[in-house]
Amino acid sequence: MAVDPLEQFVIKPIVPLHVGHFDISFTNSSLWMLIVITLATILFTAGMKKRAMVPGRLQVLVEMFYNMVADMVRSTIGPEGKKYLPFIFTLFITLLLGNMMGLIPYSFTFTSHIIVTATLSFSIFVCVILLGVLRHGTHFLHLFVPSGVPWFVYPLLVPIEIISYVARPITHGLRLFANMLAGHIMLQVFAGFSVMMIGAGALGVIGSLFPVIINAGLLGFELLIGLLQAYVFTILACIYLKDTIEIHH
């Protein structure tokens, strides 16, 4: 029987709940978000609890991720980015674990839904704008006026800058969603193909080795993509913060 590769993305209610016309049910997506948050809390609490001079494996892992994100913030935003480190670190770990946990059989990848990635990207976008307005006031509008450009080209360049800026949250969320969606579909298709080949008899078992090897390679590739996409999403958030903090004069 053929398996629908899109079935893994269906949001299913676990605890149905409606308030008026709004569906606020606790779903499989909500469950795995809760699992990721709980797991992250447990891992990083346990990893930093002892703070041994000779760190164990868990402490080394925790410190490695922390130093990686701290270096990202420092190199992208600068010294002033230190105040945003807790937010950036939480964002990275949540996306990373969401991507990785989604590779477990019978799990749910909430980062493969555009509503999740778009909500994150637009939330960051709105927060960055509010931060820029509170920090710079009307000078925030200089973000849309390239420095060193003659005034008579403003009517052409300013609309382009505004459109480019408004497109940020769209491309920001779409990139993560599309990569997670495509990767999981490929894994499901090759896994289903392997099962079909095994069911074809002795020759099918031998023939199924090829898609199994390909699927193992795709799984490793998807692990790399999960890490890379969490990193890209996070570093773009850092870049948007830097643009707001360091507006040219």
Disulfide bonds with the S-S distance in Angstrom:
none
